[in-house]
């Protein structure tokens, strides 16, 4: 995980609030924009408010590695070329920028780890207090609970299989990852697999994410009028999230279901190791919501995309399954270290995150006046949005076949041959995702368990469609299952080298962080 120093906030003193690109890019006229720009409205012809990320990818292909768009009088600069993205990753010159989509979540998440501005001190306090909760020792303890939740998933899938039904992959992955973060982090059980409909917490969470995205599609002065009903629903969703978390915290303070040192215990009981400062009750609420939302929404998407690609590529699925059988053998409950040895399964996950990183963009702002990649002047506080799916498709890095699904792009030799900062599914720098090791371990474990238990059969008529709600998810993905025979006994694993079951690799190897 990213390590930061205590004390000064990253980017302290930078300009605050939204800044149109024409305020921070002195030579903005040099950056291409879409044709047919309309007065007042800007570059909206052909755009779909339900798919802004995919619209942005389409413009990126047409306009190149740095381009701009004007929407309702606001100018945005988008970056996806690897050379420019690597420059933006320079922590000495750039910091995280809380862009409009993320800022729209601040009414619910406030100064939580994901939504805090750089000048707000609570993100650094929370990071330093919670970082030990993602240590190797903590992860090994979470592993047991991950196995228990995964057993509830396979039990549910066994029942669907017995009934002759296909499985709802995104819906079931959402149940799995919500229960996993709720149990491991907060000692809570939402009972997701016992429900026929999504838990109200999930419904409220999806509502807030969807509303945050919709806010970007209307002029700000008109939002109170055009989104009046949606605003009322969003307020009700936020109230539900707050009440759910407040009850969870209240029960913990009352001694009901102690977490034995889990994330909630750390939030409530742990002081900063240097300053002695503790998280305030309001910040505890915001951090819990941040972890419950971010800790399951993105991982469920990553698992769903990976299962889609495994079903579409049976030879790749068979190679991954052979690795699971070889490394895990006939053990019912694979150990923590055995998950780290699933090298090829991890490559499948990485390749899925390359094509569809479920957190599909991150924004960076200049700490001081600078020149991006030696070409584009930026004033202090100017910012750009990095389109991660396009960065992950840059043909100069990934080749002319960048759209093709190929897990071998992440074998050790290929990774070493690539420059740093070209694979960024978890953001970059000091504000990169604190829980990425948790997410990668959980997802690798679950993929291994499902591959060992089932053959995955796709619907022949299904074509991948993407649902956007700040995060990405396959839309309408259902798979047919066939139960596999019990795995064969484990064979001795080859030692060392770059075999598929060699030692664990860095969570984001060669990411540059």
URSULBEL-V666000 format. One record per residue. N is the residue number from 0. RES is the residue in one small letter. SS is DSSP state (2 for helix, 1 for strand, 0 for the rest). PHI is phi as a letter, one per 20 degrees, with the letter a starting at -180 (* if undefined). OMEGA is omega in whole degrees, -180 to 180 (* if undefined). Layout:
# URSULBEL-V666000
N	RES	SS	PHI	OMEGA
N	RES	SS	PHI	OMEGA
This chain:
# URSULBEL-V666000
0	x	0	*	-179
1	x	0	f	178
2	x	0	d	180
3	x	0	c	178
4	x	0	e	-179
5	x	0	e	175
6	x	0	p	-175
7	x	0	f	176
8	x	0	f	179
9	x	0	f	177
10	x	0	m	-178
11	x	0	g	176
12	x	0	n	178
13	x	0	f	177
14	x	0	g	-175
15	x	0	d	178
16	x	0	n	-178
17	x	0	f	177
18	x	0	c	177
19	x	0	f	-175
20	x	2	f	-180
21	x	2	f	175
22	x	2	e	-173
23	x	0	c	-179
24	x	0	d	-174
25	x	0	g	-179
26	x	0	d	-178
27	x	2	g	-177
28	x	2	f	180
29	x	2	f	-176
30	x	0	e	-175
31	x	1	f	176
32	x	1	c	-179
33	x	0	f	175
34	x	0	f	176
35	x	0	l	177
36	x	0	f	-177
37	x	1	e	174
38	x	0	g	179
39	x	0	m	-176
40	x	0	f	179
41	x	1	n	-173
42	x	0	e	-176
43	x	0	d	-179
44	x	0	f	179
45	x	0	n	-179
46	x	0	e	179
47	x	0	c	-176
48	x	0	f	180
49	x	0	e	-177
50	x	0	c	-178
51	x	2	f	179
52	x	2	f	-180
53	x	2	f	171
54	x	2	f	-179
55	x	2	f	177
56	x	2	f	179
57	x	2	f	177
58	x	2	f	-179
59	x	2	f	180
60	x	2	f	-178
61	x	2	e	-169
62	x	2	d	177
63	x	0	o	-168
64	x	0	f	173
65	x	1	c	179
66	x	1	b	-177
67	x	1	c	174
68	x	1	c	174
69	x	1	d	180
70	x	1	c	179
71	x	0	l	175
72	x	0	n	179
73	x	1	d	-177
74	x	1	d	-180
75	x	1	c	173
76	x	1	d	180
77	x	1	d	-179
78	x	1	c	172
79	x	0	b	177
80	x	0	f	-174
81	x	2	g	-178
82	x	2	f	-180
83	x	2	f	179
84	x	2	f	178
85	x	2	f	178
86	x	2	f	179
87	x	2	f	179
88	x	0	f	179
89	x	0	f	-175
90	x	0	f	179
91	x	0	f	-176
92	x	0	d	-176
93	x	1	c	178
94	x	1	c	176
95	x	1	f	171
96	x	1	d	177
97	x	0	e	-177
98	x	0	f	-173
99	x	2	g	-178
100	x	2	g	179
101	x	2	f	180
102	x	2	f	179
103	x	0	f	177
104	x	0	e	-176
105	x	2	f	175
106	x	2	f	178
107	x	2	d	-175
108	x	2	d	175
109	x	0	l	-180
110	x	0	e	171
111	x	0	f	-173
112	x	0	g	-175
113	x	0	e	-170
114	x	0	d	-178
115	x	0	f	169
116	x	0	f	-177
117	x	0	f	-177
118	x	0	e	-179
119	x	0	e	-172
120	x	0	f	-172
121	x	2	f	180
122	x	2	f	180
123	x	2	f	177
124	x	2	g	-178
125	x	2	f	180
126	x	2	g	-176
127	x	2	f	179
128	x	2	f	-171
129	x	2	e	-177
130	x	2	g	178
131	x	2	f	177
132	x	2	f	177
133	x	2	c	176
134	x	0	f	179
135	x	2	f	-179
136	x	2	f	179
137	x	2	f	-179
138	x	2	f	179
139	x	2	f	177
140	x	2	f	178
141	x	2	f	-174
142	x	2	g	-178
143	x	2	f	180
144	x	2	f	175
145	x	2	f	178
146	x	2	f	-179
147	x	2	f	180
148	x	2	f	179
149	x	2	f	177
150	x	2	f	176
151	x	2	f	176
152	x	2	f	-178
153	x	2	f	174
154	x	2	f	177
155	x	2	f	-180
156	x	2	f	176
157	x	2	f	180
158	x	2	f	177
159	x	2	f	179
160	x	2	f	-180
161	x	2	f	180
162	x	0	e	179
163	x	0	m	-178
164	x	0	d	169
165	x	0	f	-179
166	x	1	d	177
167	x	1	e	-171
168	x	2	f	-179
169	x	2	f	180
170	x	2	f	-178
171	x	2	f	176
172	x	2	f	177
173	x	2	f	176
174	x	2	f	-179
175	x	2	g	-173
176	x	2	f	175
177	x	2	f	-180
178	x	2	f	-179
179	x	2	f	-178
180	x	2	f	179
181	x	2	f	-178
182	x	2	f	-176
183	x	2	f	-175
184	x	2	e	-169
185	x	2	c	176
186	x	0	m	-175
187	x	0	d	178
188	x	0	c	179
189	x	0	e	-179
190	x	0	m	-173
191	x	2	f	-175
192	x	2	f	177
193	x	2	e	-178
194	x	0	d	175
195	x	0	e	179
196	x	0	c	180
197	x	0	g	176
198	x	0	g	179
199	x	2	g	177
200	x	2	f	179
201	x	2	f	179
202	x	2	g	179
203	x	2	f	180
204	x	2	f	178
205	x	2	f	178
206	x	2	f	-180
207	x	2	f	178
208	x	2	f	-180
209	x	2	f	180
210	x	2	f	179
211	x	2	g	178
212	x	2	f	-179
213	x	2	f	180
214	x	2	g	-179
215	x	2	f	-173
216	x	2	d	180
217	x	0	c	176
218	x	0	f	-176
219	x	2	g	-179
220	x	2	f	-177
221	x	2	e	-176
222	x	2	g	-180
223	x	2	f	-178
224	x	2	e	-177
225	x	2	f	-177
226	x	0	d	-175
227	x	2	f	-179
228	x	2	f	179
229	x	2	f	179
230	x	2	f	178
231	x	2	f	178
232	x	2	f	180
233	x	2	f	178
234	x	2	f	178
235	x	2	f	178
236	x	2	f	179
237	x	2	f	179
238	x	2	f	179
239	x	2	f	178
240	x	2	g	-179
241	x	2	f	-179
242	x	2	f	179
243	x	2	f	-178
244	x	2	f	179
245	x	2	f	179
246	x	2	f	178
247	x	2	f	-180
248	x	2	f	-180
249	x	2	f	179
250	x	2	f	180
251	x	2	f	179
252	x	2	f	180
253	x	0	e	178
254	x	0	n	-180
255	x	0	e	177
256	x	0	m	179
257	x	0	g	-172
258	x	0	e	177
259	x	0	l	175
260	x	0	n	179
261	x	0	f	-175
262	x	2	f	-180
263	x	2	f	175
264	x	2	g	179
265	x	2	f	179
266	x	2	f	-174
267	x	2	e	-168
268	x	2	d	-170
269	x	0	e	174
270	x	0	e	177
271	x	0	g	-174
272	x	0	f	-178
273	x	0	d	-174
274	x	0	e	-176
275	x	0	m	-178
276	x	0	f	179
277	x	0	d	176
278	x	0	f	177
279	x	0	f	178
280	x	2	g	179
281	x	2	f	-179
282	x	2	f	175
283	x	2	g	178
284	x	2	g	-177
285	x	2	f	179
286	x	2	f	179
287	x	2	f	178
288	x	2	f	179
289	x	2	g	-178
290	x	2	f	-179
291	x	2	f	-179
292	x	2	f	-176
293	x	2	f	-177
294	x	2	f	178
295	x	2	c	-175
296	x	2	f	-177
297	x	2	f	-180
298	x	2	f	178
299	x	2	f	176
300	x	2	f	-180
301	x	2	f	178
302	x	2	f	-178
303	x	2	f	178
304	x	2	f	-180
305	x	2	f	179
306	x	2	f	175
307	x	2	g	-177
308	x	2	f	177
309	x	2	f	178
310	x	2	f	-179
311	x	2	f	-175
312	x	0	c	-175
313	x	2	f	179
314	x	2	f	177
315	x	2	f	179
316	x	2	f	-179
317	x	2	f	178
318	x	2	f	178
319	x	2	f	-179
320	x	2	f	178
321	x	2	f	177
322	x	2	f	180
323	x	2	f	180
324	x	2	f	-178
325	x	2	f	-174
326	x	2	e	-176
327	x	2	e	-178
328	x	0	l	-176
329	x	0	d	178
330	x	0	f	-179
331	x	0	f	-175
332	x	0	c	-179
333	x	0	g	-180
334	x	0	f	-179
335	x	2	g	-177
336	x	2	f	180
337	x	2	f	177
338	x	2	f	-179
339	x	2	f	-178
340	x	0	e	176
341	x	0	e	-174
342	x	2	f	-177
343	x	2	f	176
344	x	2	g	178
345	x	2	f	177
346	x	2	f	175
347	x	2	g	179
348	x	2	f	180
349	x	2	f	-179
350	x	2	f	175
351	x	2	f	178
352	x	2	f	175
353	x	2	f	-176
354	x	2	f	-179
355	x	0	c	174
356	x	0	f	-170
357	x	0	f	165
358	x	1	d	-159
359	x	0	e	-180
360	x	1	a	170
361	x	1	b	-175
362	x	1	d	-179
363	x	1	c	179
364	x	1	c	-176
365	x	1	f	177
366	x	0	f	178
367	x	0	b	176
368	x	0	g	-176
369	x	1	b	177
370	x	1	c	-178
371	x	1	f	178
372	x	0	l	179
373	x	0	m	-173
374	x	0	c	-170
375	x	1	d	178
376	x	1	f	176
377	x	1	c	175
378	x	0	e	177
379	x	0	g	-179
380	x	0	n	176
381	x	0	f	-175
382	x	1	c	177
383	x	1	b	179
384	x	1	d	179
385	x	1	e	178
386	x	1	e	-173
387	x	2	f	179
388	x	2	f	178
389	x	2	f	172
390	x	2	g	-179
391	x	0	f	177
392	x	0	d	-178
393	x	0	g	-176
394	x	2	f	178
395	x	2	f	180
396	x	2	d	-170
397	x	2	e	177
398	x	0	n	-178
399	x	0	f	-180
400	x	0	d	-174
401	x	0	f	179
402	x	0	f	-176
403	x	0	e	178
404	x	0	e	-176
405	x	0	b	-179
406	x	2	g	-179
407	x	2	f	171
408	x	2	f	-176
409	x	2	d	169
410	x	0	f	-169
411	x	2	g	-178
412	x	2	f	-180
413	x	2	f	180
414	x	2	f	-180
415	x	2	f	-177
416	x	2	f	-178
417	x	0	e	175
418	x	0	f	176
419	x	0	f	174
420	x	0	m	178
421	x	0	d	179
422	x	0	c	-170
423	x	0	c	-179
424	x	0	f	-178
425	x	0	d	-178
426	x	0	n	-175
427	x	0	b	169
428	x	2	m	-175
429	x	2	f	-178
430	x	2	d	176
431	x	0	f	-174
432	x	0	g	-178
433	x	0	f	-174
434	x	0	d	-173
435	x	2	f	177
436	x	2	f	177
437	x	2	g	-177
438	x	2	f	-178
439	x	2	f	178
440	x	2	f	180
441	x	2	g	-176
442	x	2	f	179
443	x	2	f	177
444	x	2	g	-176
445	x	2	f	177
446	x	2	g	178
447	x	2	f	-180
448	x	2	f	-178
449	x	2	f	178
450	x	2	f	-179
451	x	2	f	-172
452	x	2	e	-171
453	x	1	c	159
454	x	1	e	-175
455	x	1	d	-178
456	x	1	d	-178
457	x	1	e	168
458	x	0	f	-177
459	x	0	g	-178
460	x	0	e	-176
461	x	0	f	172
462	x	0	c	-174
463	x	0	g	173
464	x	0	c	-173
465	x	1	d	170
466	x	1	e	180
467	x	1	d	171
468	x	0	b	-168
469	x	0	m	170
470	x	1	e	-178
471	x	1	d	180
472	x	1	b	173
473	x	1	f	-179
474	x	0	e	173
475	x	0	m	-177
476	x	0	e	175
477	x	1	c	179
478	x	1	c	172
479	x	1	e	-176
480	x	1	d	168
481	x	1	c	-177
482	x	1	f	179
483	x	0	e	172
484	x	0	f	179
485	x	0	f	-179
486	x	0	f	178
487	x	0	f	178
488	x	0	f	-175
489	x	0	f	174
490	x	0	e	176
491	x	0	g	-179
492	x	0	e	176
493	x	0	f	-177
494	x	0	e	172
495	x	0	m	179
496	x	0	m	-179
497	x	0	d	177
498	x	0	f	-178
499	x	0	f	-176
500	x	0	c	179
501	x	0	f	-172
502	x	0	g	-177
503	x	0	f	179
504	x	0	d	178
505	x	0	g	-178
506	x	0	g	176
507	x	0	c	-172
508	x	0	g	179
509	x	0	m	178
510	x	0	f	177
511	x	0	n	180
512	x	0	e	*
